[in-house]
Amino acid sequence: MTAAQFAHAAVFPPGTKVNGRGHLEVGGCDTVELAERFGTPLYVYNEQTIREMCREFRAEFEKRYPDSRIVYAGKAYLGIALLRLLRNEGLGLDVVSGGELALAQAAGFSMPDVFFHGNNQSRAEIEQSVIAGVGQIVIDNFSEIALVAEAAEAGGVRQPVLLRVSPDVNPYTHAKTTTGILDTKFGLPIATGQAAEAVREVLARPSLELVGYHFHLGSPIFRVQPYVDALAVVADFAAR
């Protein structure tokens, strides 16, 4: 395929194109020249692309569900400049470590818009998130119920939490990145009754406020149907 054919066939994000030299250009920068200057592998982020995608996500969800909140997963990539951009675009932020939380604080991110999330958080990191005043903590397992409750009690706050549940829905992606089925370490399975037991434990803790449920199916996922199936399972669980 020639450069011209490739440029015609490809669907590029905003601010990306094949230039007159047949090189991929991102944000006005020739990627061949960038590679020659900085070496490879090289990660290039385009502000125009990120801003337009943020706005598209917000617009599409908010016109259907006005109280939607779009949350960026910090584990994808975090930097001060990106955090300030996300903050300016009105997005929330999902962090999975004390270091990511510290970056969010350094960038001036609003702590009520931050979700603290992870599968194996230390007591120190959970205490750090409570002290910082994060909007919600995602509880992934039984041991975290006690850790978050104790940290909230010590801090004199009632901490809003989400409970991560496993809907047992296969998104048909790579086995190593599938996270919403029973045979993973992530979340509390609905089918086994563990999720319901965890709900009872959270509700019994005065320092915790259960505000909702969280689930994650895996990545990359190329079809919408697994999300539809999982939402039906989790909505039924929430109703019960």
WOJO-V625393 format. One record per pair of residues at least 6 apart in sequence whose ideal C-beta (glycine too) atoms are under 7 Angstrom apart, sorted by sequence separation. I is the first residue (numbers start at 1). J is the second residue. D is the distance in Angstrom with one decimal. If there is no record, write none. Layout:
# WOJO-V625393
i:j:d
I:J:D
I:J:D
This chain:
# WOJO-V625393
i:j:d
18:24:6.1
19:25:4.4
25:31:6.7
62:68:5.4
95:101:4.9
139:145:5.8
152:158:6.6
178:184:6.9
188:194:4.6
189:195:6.2
202:208:5.2
18:25:6.9
23:30:5.0
24:31:4.6
35:42:5.9
61:68:3.9
86:93:6.5
152:159:3.8
171:178:6.4
179:186:4.6
182:189:5.4
188:195:4.3
203:210:6.2
17:25:5.4
23:31:6.2
34:42:6.1
129:137:6.0
170:178:6.7
202:210:4.9
16:25:6.9
23:32:4.6
61:70:6.4
95:104:6.0
139:148:6.0
171:180:6.7
182:191:6.6
217:226:5.6
7:17:6.9
16:26:5.2
34:44:6.4
104:114:5.7
188:198:4.8
217:227:6.9
7:18:3.8
15:26:6.8
19:30:6.4
93:104:5.7
137:148:5.4
148:159:6.1
169:180:5.3
170:181:5.5
199:210:6.8
6:18:6.4
15:27:5.1
58:70:5.4
31:44:6.7
57:70:4.8
116:129:3.9
148:161:6.2
167:180:5.7
168:181:5.6
217:230:5.9
72:86:5.2
166:180:5.8
168:182:5.1
3:18:5.6
101:116:6.6
215:230:5.9
93:109:5.9
166:182:6.5
26:44:5.1
116:134:4.7
3:22:3.3
27:46:3.9
72:91:5.1
74:93:5.9
95:114:6.1
115:134:6.9
215:234:5.7
26:46:5.1
27:47:6.8
71:91:6.6
74:94:5.8
83:103:6.4
87:107:6.7
93:113:6.3
114:134:4.5
115:135:6.5
166:186:6.6
27:48:6.3
70:91:5.1
71:92:3.9
72:93:5.5
73:94:4.9
74:95:4.7
75:96:5.4
83:104:6.1
87:108:6.8
92:113:4.4
93:114:5.0
94:115:4.6
95:116:5.8
96:117:5.5
97:118:6.9
111:132:5.3
112:133:6.9
114:135:5.8
115:136:5.1
116:137:4.8
117:138:3.9
119:140:5.1
126:147:5.1
130:151:4.4
166:187:3.9
168:189:6.5
213:234:5.6
70:92:6.7
71:93:6.5
72:94:6.7
74:96:6.7
78:100:5.7
87:109:5.3
92:114:7.0
96:118:4.2
111:133:4.4
113:135:5.9
116:138:7.0
118:140:6.7
126:148:5.7
130:152:5.6
137:159:6.1
139:161:5.2
164:186:7.0
165:187:5.4
166:188:6.4
168:190:6.8
69:92:5.1
71:94:5.1
80:103:6.8
84:107:5.3
92:115:6.6
94:117:5.3
111:134:5.5
112:135:4.2
115:138:6.0
121:144:6.7
164:187:4.2
165:188:5.4
166:189:4.5
167:190:6.0
168:191:5.2
83:107:3.6
111:135:6.9
123:147:5.6
127:151:4.6
131:155:6.0
136:160:4.9
137:161:5.0
138:162:4.7
139:163:5.4
140:164:4.8
164:188:6.7
166:190:6.5
78:103:5.3
126:151:5.0
130:155:4.9
135:160:6.6
136:161:6.4
139:164:6.5
163:188:6.8
165:190:5.4
213:238:5.9
74:100:4.7
80:106:6.3
83:109:5.7
98:124:6.9
136:162:5.5
138:164:5.4
80:107:4.9
98:125:4.3
101:128:6.2
105:132:6.5
130:157:6.6
97:125:6.5
101:129:6.0
187:215:6.5
130:159:5.9
16:46:6.6
98:128:5.1
165:195:4.4
186:216:6.7
15:46:4.7
101:132:6.2
54:86:6.9
58:90:6.5
15:48:3.8
16:49:6.7
14:48:5.3
15:49:5.1
51:85:6.8
55:89:6.7
14:49:5.2
50:85:6.2
54:89:4.0
163:198:5.8
180:215:5.9
13:49:4.5
163:199:6.5
180:216:6.2
45:82:6.8
54:91:5.8
179:216:5.0
180:217:3.8
14:52:4.6
47:85:6.5
51:89:6.1
179:217:6.4
180:218:6.2
163:202:6.3
179:218:4.8
178:218:4.2
161:202:6.6
177:218:4.9
177:219:5.2
195:237:6.5
190:233:6.4
71:115:6.0
173:218:5.0
140:186:6.7
171:217:4.3
173:219:6.7
140:187:6.3
141:188:6.8
161:208:5.4
163:210:6.5
171:218:5.0
173:220:6.0
190:237:5.0
159:207:6.4
161:209:6.7
165:213:5.4
167:215:5.4
169:217:6.1
173:221:5.5
158:207:5.8
159:208:5.8
160:209:4.8
161:210:6.1
162:211:6.5
166:215:6.8
159:209:6.7
161:211:6.9
162:212:5.0
163:213:5.5
164:214:4.5
165:215:5.5
171:221:4.6
180:230:6.2
158:209:5.2
160:211:4.8
162:213:6.2
163:214:6.9
164:215:6.6
162:214:4.4
145:198:6.6
153:207:4.3
152:207:3.9
171:226:4.0
142:198:6.3
145:201:5.2
149:205:4.2
152:208:6.4
145:202:5.9
169:226:5.5
149:207:5.0
149:208:5.3
145:205:6.9
148:208:6.5
169:229:4.9
169:230:4.2
167:230:4.3
169:233:6.5
119:185:6.4
167:233:4.0
119:186:5.9
167:234:5.5
165:234:6.3
165:237:6.6
136:211:6.5
138:214:5.1
